[in-house]
Every structure is written in structure tokens, then in C-alpha cells.
């Protein structure tokens, strides 16, 4: 199917629902034309009354993000044929069933899509694959070691370091130094939390190289998630045999943002990535997510592993593509559209087999999906043709975890 740019006149009316079923809802009324005329919608008091055990199509929030005017222009300026790299077509649906008896979601359908290499759907597909893999890993670890929090950390570099990403040669060097800096950060954090223990922290991180709302501006930062346990391997002698026993040390996630900033600054200085004469403030943030809050945890992982094409499509400005400005960032723009945030495991998370945890996730993106409401694994029931589900209501969930019902 050739690329087709939608305009505002073709948008459907939307009703918005909060994901918290127990709370009363206030609905957003979205504009459905260029003149800004509001379309009235009727109010439902709870999400449960709308989807309670009824089948529906989950189109997901990416279906509501239209290909903007500037993103295709960017691709054309980089020499790509937008009819080849931006096509999008729904060819069938996958049928899933949530087996959680307490969840109001039961049968739901996910579009099976064919899309071009640089269509924003590719970011969605990548995110869902990573979310399923990481959530499966964290749940298996939680069952074994009983950790109760996942610590979310963001670590940002000074501006002059980020600007080096514009140069292809310096870019590779900076990304290599970043890997060393994150390893050192984990070691220093462990030294603070467990000064007298021979254990290891485990974390998952991915580097982002762009600024969300100004995506052609280099902005190197890392997104991290870390369970609040450290793993220690102790040699134990049983009879004549010597075996390795795994001990998990759960710690209270009381890490202040002030301490985090001081630690990150010390790491940057040690890695020669901080200029004391220029830099005054360090940017580091921390949040704590309950391990049982699967919805919030999945949202964090999706945000971590989204691709730059999402923000390029949404936040490009006309001045970004002006001839003088664009030439300075052309190579970086080409790097971004081909950049996929990869998952890096550090510490005890690098080798789960040593912890006697077996995970095989080769086909997870094909036939597995998490329930959009409760976050539990949904059962795959097969394919459905477009004609079979054409009359079902369509929902999508935005990045703030609000539910929206598409009204034809």
C-alpha cells in the first residue's frame, strides 16, 4: 500500500478513559477538524462498564500518531523513497485472551501489520518485543528472589559531550566511553550500598542519543532499570563436593537524587567526560516502581526502547530542515533513523543460567502479548480475518496509559 499522508479532517472522534478502573473519569474532548470544533461525547463512569469481558480491537497508541508533514520531507532530503519506507497496511488480526479472572479484559485482537522500514510502527514492534522479554525476565526473577521494587534511573551527559555525536568518528568513541561509564556507575553504586559484601548489582540500560522534543539535537543520556537486590555467589562444601550457592540481598531503595547526581558526576570526572570549568550542574533522576505494578513497569520499558523515528515524526520543526541548519545535522539525522535502542545487561543480569533461571524467548514477538489492562501474559488463540472483527470497537492506549475509544 503506498504512503498516504492523513490530514486532520480524516480523524475519528475519540473518547478517553483512565486505566484506573476504581476512579471516576473525566473525558477528553478532542478536536476533529482544523477549525477546532469540539465533538460532544457521552460519559461512561468507568472503563469496566465499557470493555467488561467484551471482545475489542487494541490498535495501540501508534495508530493515532499520523505521519506528519515534516518527517516524510526529512526522509526525502536523506534520499529515501517515502512510498517504499513509509507504507503501512493491516493484513489480519491476532486473537489473544487474558486468563486473569480479576481482569475485565478477556478477548482482544492485535493488528497484524506490514510496514516500511522507517514507519513508526517499527518502533512499536521493537518495543513490544523488548517489553515482553524484559517483563518475563523480571517476573521470573521476582518469583525466585522476591524483590519488591524496580529502580528507574536516568543519567545525562553535559551538552559539550552530546554535541560530539554530530561527528561520526567521535560518535563511536563517545558511545564506547558511555558503556565504560555505566559499568563504573554500577560498581560505584554497589560500593556505596554494600561496602562489605562481595555481591553484584544487576541492571538493564539503553543509551538515547537524541532530545525528545528537539530530536535533531544530540542529547546523550541513559535509561536504566534495576531490581532492588544484589546477588552474591558463595562456595559451599557439601560432603566432598564444592558447590556455588546464590544469596540474594534485598535492599531498601532509599537512594536520594542528590546522592545520585554526586555519584554520576564523580563517574563522569573519572571517565574524563566532565569539564569542571564549564559544567556546573549534573542531570540525574531516580524513581521507584513497585515490582507488582506491571502496567507502570511495562510503560517504563516501552519509553526506554522507543526508537528516534517516533520523536522525529512528532516533533520536527520547519527550521530543522532549513538548508543551512540541516546540512550540519544531516549525518546525525541519518544515524537517528537507523538507530535502535538496544538492551544492555550488566552485573548478575548478564548470566541468568548461573542463577538456574532458564528463559527461551526466541519467538516471543510472534505469539505472545501482555494484557493491556493487568499486564499478565495473554494466551494466543490464532489469527482472525479483517471481515471477522470489522464490527468490534477499537481502543488505543496513549503513552500516558489512558484508554481511547475510536468513534467512526
C-alpha positions as CSV (number, residue, x, y, z in Angstrom):
1,X,0.0,0.0,0.0
2,X,1.5,3.4,-1.0
3,X,2.2,6.0,1.6
4,X,-0.7,8.3,2.3
5,X,-0.5,11.4,4.5
6,X,-3.7,11.8,6.5
7,X,-5.0,15.3,7.4
8,X,-7.0,16.4,10.4
9,X,-10.3,16.2,8.5
10,X,-10.0,12.4,8.4
11,X,-9.5,11.9,12.1
12,X,-12.1,9.9,14.1
13,X,-13.8,11.2,17.2
14,X,-12.3,9.9,20.5
15,X,-13.5,9.1,24.0
16,X,-10.8,8.9,26.6
17,X,-10.7,6.6,29.6
18,X,-8.4,6.4,32.6
19,X,-6.8,3.0,33.2
20,X,-7.6,3.1,36.9
21,X,-11.0,1.4,37.0
22,X,-11.8,2.4,40.6
23,X,-11.6,6.1,40.0
24,X,-14.2,8.4,38.4
25,X,-13.3,9.6,35.0
26,X,-13.1,12.9,33.2
27,X,-13.2,12.6,29.4
28,X,-11.1,14.5,27.0
29,X,-13.0,16.0,24.0
30,X,-10.6,16.1,21.1
31,X,-10.9,18.3,18.1
32,X,-12.0,16.6,14.9
33,X,-11.3,19.3,12.3
34,X,-9.0,22.1,11.5
35,X,-11.4,24.8,12.8
36,X,-11.2,23.3,16.3
37,X,-14.9,22.5,16.6
38,X,-15.5,20.2,19.6
39,X,-17.4,17.0,19.1
40,X,-19.6,16.1,22.2
41,X,-19.2,12.6,23.6
42,X,-21.2,10.8,26.2
43,X,-19.7,9.9,29.5
44,X,-19.1,6.4,30.9
45,X,-18.3,6.3,34.7
46,X,-15.8,3.5,34.5
47,X,-13.6,1.7,31.9
48,X,-15.0,-1.5,33.3
49,X,-18.5,-0.7,32.0
50,X,-17.2,-0.2,28.5
51,X,-15.0,-3.3,28.0
52,X,-16.1,-5.7,30.7
53,X,-15.4,-9.1,29.2
54,X,-16.4,-7.9,25.7
55,X,-14.1,-8.5,22.7
56,X,-12.4,-5.5,21.2
57,X,-9.5,-4.5,18.9
58,X,-6.5,-2.9,20.5
59,X,-5.0,-0.7,17.8
60,X,-2.5,0.8,20.2
61,X,-1.4,4.4,20.5
62,X,0.9,4.3,17.5
63,X,-2.2,4.0,15.2
64,X,-3.3,7.5,16.3
65,X,0.1,9.1,15.5
66,X,-0.2,10.1,11.9
67,X,2.7,10.6,9.6
68,X,3.4,14.3,9.8
69,X,4.3,16.7,7.0
70,X,7.9,17.2,8.0
71,X,9.0,13.6,8.7
72,X,8.5,12.4,5.0
73,X,10.3,15.6,3.9
74,X,13.2,14.6,6.2
75,X,13.4,11.2,4.6
76,X,13.3,12.7,1.1
77,X,16.1,15.0,2.0
78,X,18.1,12.0,3.1
79,X,17.5,10.3,-0.3
80,X,14.8,7.8,0.6
81,X,11.6,7.0,-1.4
82,X,8.8,7.6,1.0
83,X,6.4,5.2,-0.8
84,X,8.8,2.4,0.0
85,X,9.9,3.3,3.5
86,X,6.5,4.7,4.9
87,X,3.9,2.2,3.6
88,X,1.5,0.7,6.1
89,X,-1.2,-2.0,5.8
90,X,-3.2,-4.1,8.2
91,X,-3.5,-7.6,6.7
92,X,-5.1,-9.6,9.6
93,X,-5.5,-9.7,13.4
94,X,-4.1,-11.8,16.2
95,X,-6.5,-13.1,18.8
96,X,-5.4,-13.1,22.4
97,X,-7.2,-14.0,25.7
98,X,-6.4,-12.7,29.2
99,X,-6.8,-15.6,31.7
100,X,-6.6,-13.4,34.8
101,X,-10.1,-13.9,36.4
102,X,-9.9,-10.5,38.1
103,X,-9.2,-8.6,34.9
104,X,-12.2,-7.1,32.9
105,X,-10.3,-7.7,29.6
106,X,-10.8,-11.1,28.0
107,X,-10.8,-11.4,24.2
108,X,-8.8,-8.8,22.3
109,X,-7.3,-8.5,18.9
110,X,-4.0,-7.0,17.8
111,X,-3.4,-5.9,14.1
112,X,-1.0,-7.8,12.0
113,X,0.8,-5.1,10.1
114,X,3.1,-4.8,7.1
115,X,5.0,-1.5,7.2
116,X,8.0,0.2,5.6
117,X,11.4,0.3,7.3
118,X,11.0,3.9,8.7
119,X,7.3,3.8,9.5
120,X,6.7,4.5,13.2
121,X,5.1,1.0,13.5
122,X,8.6,-0.4,13.5
123,X,9.2,1.3,16.9
124,X,6.1,-0.2,18.3
125,X,7.0,-3.7,17.1
126,X,10.5,-3.3,18.6
127,X,9.1,-2.0,21.9
128,X,6.6,-4.8,22.3
129,X,9.2,-7.4,21.7
130,X,11.6,-5.9,24.3
131,X,8.7,-5.3,26.8
132,X,7.6,-9.0,26.6
133,X,11.2,-10.2,27.0
134,X,12.2,-8.0,29.9
135,X,8.8,-8.3,31.8
136,X,9.2,-12.1,31.5
137,X,12.7,-11.9,32.9
138,X,11.8,-9.6,35.8
139,X,8.8,-11.7,36.8
140,X,10.9,-14.9,36.8
141,X,13.5,-13.1,39.0
142,X,10.8,-11.7,41.3
143,X,9.4,-15.2,41.9
144,X,12.8,-16.5,42.7
145,X,14.4,-13.7,44.7
146,X,11.3,-11.8,46.0
147,X,12.5,-8.2,45.2
148,X,9.7,-5.6,45.6
149,X,11.0,-2.6,43.7
150,X,12.5,-1.7,40.3
151,X,14.6,1.4,40.4
152,X,14.4,3.6,37.3
153,X,17.4,5.9,36.8
154,X,18.1,8.5,34.1
155,X,21.7,9.7,33.6
156,X,22.5,12.6,31.3
157,X,25.8,13.9,29.8
158,X,26.9,17.5,29.6
159,X,26.0,19.3,26.4
160,X,29.5,19.5,25.0
161,X,29.8,15.8,25.2
162,X,26.5,15.3,23.5
163,X,27.5,17.6,20.6
164,X,30.3,15.3,19.8
165,X,27.7,12.9,18.5
166,X,27.4,15.1,15.4
167,X,30.8,13.8,14.3
168,X,30.7,10.2,13.1
169,X,34.2,9.4,14.3
170,X,33.7,11.0,17.7
171,X,30.3,9.4,18.0
172,X,31.6,5.9,18.1
173,X,34.2,6.9,20.6
174,X,31.7,8.6,22.9
175,X,29.3,5.7,22.8
176,X,32.2,3.4,23.7
177,X,33.1,5.6,26.7
178,X,29.5,5.6,27.7
179,X,29.5,1.8,28.1
180,X,32.5,2.1,30.4
181,X,30.9,4.9,32.4
182,X,27.7,2.9,33.0
183,X,29.8,-0.1,34.2
184,X,31.7,2.1,36.5
185,X,28.5,3.7,37.8
186,X,27.1,0.3,38.7
187,X,30.3,-0.6,40.5
188,X,30.4,2.6,42.5
189,X,26.7,2.4,43.4
190,X,27.3,-1.1,44.7
191,X,30.3,0.0,46.7
192,X,28.0,2.6,48.4
193,X,25.1,0.2,49.0
194,X,27.2,-2.9,50.0
195,X,30.6,-1.8,51.2
196,X,31.3,-5.1,53.0
197,X,29.7,-7.6,50.7
198,X,31.2,-9.5,47.7
199,X,27.9,-9.2,45.7
200,X,26.8,-7.6,42.4
201,X,24.0,-5.3,41.4
202,X,22.2,-6.1,38.2
203,X,20.8,-3.6,35.8
204,X,19.4,-3.1,32.3
205,X,20.2,0.1,30.4
206,X,19.9,1.6,27.0
207,X,21.5,4.8,25.7
208,X,19.4,7.5,23.9
209,X,21.3,9.9,21.7
210,X,18.5,12.5,20.9
211,X,16.4,15.0,22.7
212,X,12.7,14.1,22.7
213,X,11.1,17.4,21.6
214,X,14.1,18.5,19.6
215,X,15.1,15.2,18.1
216,X,17.8,16.5,15.7
217,X,19.7,18.0,18.7
218,X,22.2,15.5,20.1
219,X,21.4,14.6,23.8
220,X,23.2,11.6,25.2
221,X,21.6,10.0,28.2
222,X,20.9,6.6,29.6
223,X,17.7,5.0,30.8
224,X,18.2,2.3,33.5
225,X,16.1,-0.2,35.4
226,X,17.5,-2.1,38.4
227,X,15.8,-4.6,40.8
228,X,16.5,-3.8,44.4
229,X,18.5,-6.9,45.1
230,X,22.2,-7.7,44.9
231,X,23.4,-11.3,44.1
232,X,26.3,-13.0,45.9
233,X,27.7,-16.3,44.9
234,X,29.2,-18.3,47.8
235,X,31.1,-21.5,47.6
236,X,29.6,-24.1,49.9
237,X,31.1,-27.5,50.7
238,X,28.6,-30.4,50.8
239,X,30.4,-33.6,51.7
240,X,33.3,-33.9,49.3
241,X,31.8,-31.6,46.7
242,X,32.0,-27.9,46.5
243,X,29.0,-26.1,45.0
244,X,28.0,-22.5,44.3
245,X,25.2,-21.1,46.4
246,X,23.3,-18.0,45.3
247,X,22.4,-15.5,48.0
248,X,20.1,-12.5,47.3
249,X,20.5,-9.3,49.3
250,X,17.4,-7.2,49.1
251,X,18.0,-3.5,50.0
252,X,15.6,-0.7,50.7
253,X,15.5,1.6,47.6
254,X,16.4,4.7,49.6
255,X,18.7,6.4,47.1
256,X,18.4,10.1,47.0
257,X,18.5,12.1,43.8
258,X,21.2,14.4,45.4
259,X,23.5,11.4,46.1
260,X,22.8,10.0,42.6
261,X,23.9,13.3,41.0
262,X,27.1,13.4,43.0
263,X,27.9,9.8,42.1
264,X,27.2,10.4,38.4
265,X,29.4,13.5,38.4
266,X,32.2,11.5,40.1
267,X,31.9,8.8,37.4
268,X,32.0,11.4,34.6
269,X,35.1,13.1,36.1
270,X,36.8,9.7,36.4
271,X,36.0,8.9,32.8
272,X,37.2,12.3,31.6
273,X,33.7,13.2,30.4
274,X,33.2,16.3,32.7
275,X,34.8,19.7,32.3
276,X,34.9,21.4,35.7
277,X,35.4,24.8,34.2
278,X,32.3,24.6,32.0
279,X,29.9,22.3,33.7
280,X,28.1,23.4,36.9
281,X,25.1,21.1,37.2
282,X,24.7,17.4,36.6
283,X,21.5,15.9,35.4
284,X,20.4,12.6,37.0
285,X,17.0,11.4,38.1
286,X,15.6,8.5,40.0
287,X,12.1,6.9,40.5
288,X,10.9,3.8,42.2
289,X,8.4,1.4,40.7
290,X,6.7,-1.4,42.6
291,X,7.6,-4.8,41.1
292,X,3.9,-5.8,41.1
293,X,2.9,-2.7,39.2
294,X,3.2,-4.3,35.8
295,X,1.4,-1.6,33.9
296,X,3.8,1.2,35.1
297,X,6.8,-1.1,34.6
298,X,5.9,-2.0,31.1
299,X,5.3,1.7,30.3
300,X,8.8,2.5,31.6
301,X,10.3,-0.2,29.4
302,X,8.4,1.0,26.3
303,X,9.7,4.5,26.9
304,X,13.3,3.2,27.2
305,X,13.3,1.3,24.0
306,X,11.2,3.5,21.7
307,X,13.1,4.4,18.5
308,X,14.0,8.0,17.5
309,X,11.7,7.9,14.5
310,X,8.8,8.4,16.9
311,X,10.1,11.8,18.0
312,X,11.3,12.7,14.5
313,X,7.8,12.2,13.2
314,X,6.1,14.1,16.1
315,X,8.5,17.0,17.0
316,X,10.3,18.1,13.8
317,X,10.1,21.8,13.2
318,X,10.3,23.7,9.9
319,X,13.6,25.4,10.9
320,X,15.2,22.0,11.5
321,X,15.0,21.3,7.7
322,X,16.2,24.7,6.5
323,X,19.2,24.3,4.2
324,X,21.8,25.9,6.4
325,X,20.7,24.2,9.6
326,X,20.1,20.7,8.1
327,X,23.5,20.3,6.5
328,X,25.1,20.5,10.0
329,X,23.0,17.6,11.3
330,X,22.4,15.6,8.1
331,X,24.7,12.7,9.0
332,X,23.3,12.7,12.6
333,X,19.7,12.5,11.1
334,X,20.6,9.5,9.0
335,X,22.2,7.9,12.1
336,X,19.0,8.5,14.1
337,X,16.5,7.0,11.6
338,X,18.6,3.8,11.6
339,X,19.2,3.8,15.4
340,X,17.5,1.2,17.5
341,X,18.0,1.4,21.3
342,X,19.5,-2.0,22.4
343,X,19.2,-3.7,25.7
344,X,22.5,-4.0,27.7
345,X,22.6,-6.2,30.8
346,X,25.2,-5.6,33.5
347,X,26.1,-7.4,36.7
348,X,24.3,-10.5,37.7
349,X,21.7,-10.0,34.9
350,X,24.3,-10.9,32.3
351,X,24.1,-14.6,33.0
352,X,20.8,-16.0,34.4
353,X,21.8,-19.6,33.7
354,X,24.2,-19.3,36.7
355,X,21.2,-18.4,38.8
356,X,19.4,-21.5,37.4
357,X,16.8,-19.4,35.6
358,X,16.0,-20.7,32.1
359,X,14.4,-18.3,29.7
360,X,13.8,-19.1,26.0
361,X,12.3,-16.1,24.2
362,X,13.1,-16.7,20.5
363,X,9.5,-16.4,19.2
364,X,8.1,-14.0,21.8
365,X,7.2,-11.3,19.4
366,X,5.1,-13.6,17.2
367,X,2.6,-15.3,19.5
368,X,2.8,-13.7,22.9
369,X,1.4,-10.5,24.3
370,X,0.7,-8.8,27.6
371,X,-2.8,-7.9,28.6
372,X,-3.2,-4.2,28.2
373,X,-5.0,-3.8,31.5
374,X,-3.5,-6.1,34.1
375,X,-0.1,-6.7,32.5
376,X,-0.3,-10.5,32.7
377,X,0.6,-12.7,29.8
378,X,-2.3,-13.3,27.4
379,X,-2.9,-16.6,25.7
380,X,-2.6,-16.6,21.9
381,X,-5.6,-18.1,20.1
382,X,-4.7,-17.7,16.4
383,X,-5.5,-15.4,13.5
384,X,-8.7,-13.6,12.6
385,X,-9.6,-12.1,9.2
386,X,-10.4,-8.4,8.9
387,X,-14.0,-9.3,8.0
388,X,-14.5,-11.3,11.2
389,X,-13.7,-8.4,13.5
390,X,-14.7,-5.4,11.5
391,X,-17.6,-4.5,13.8
392,X,-15.7,-4.7,17.1
393,X,-14.9,-1.5,19.0
394,X,-11.3,-0.2,18.6
395,X,-9.3,1.1,21.5
396,X,-5.8,2.6,21.7
397,X,-3.7,3.4,24.8
398,X,-1.5,6.5,24.7
399,X,1.9,6.9,26.3
400,X,0.3,8.2,29.5
401,X,-1.7,4.9,29.8
402,X,-5.0,6.5,29.1
403,X,-7.5,4.4,27.0
404,X,-9.2,5.9,24.0
405,X,-12.2,4.6,22.1
406,X,-12.3,5.3,18.4
407,X,-15.7,6.5,17.2
408,X,-16.3,6.1,13.5
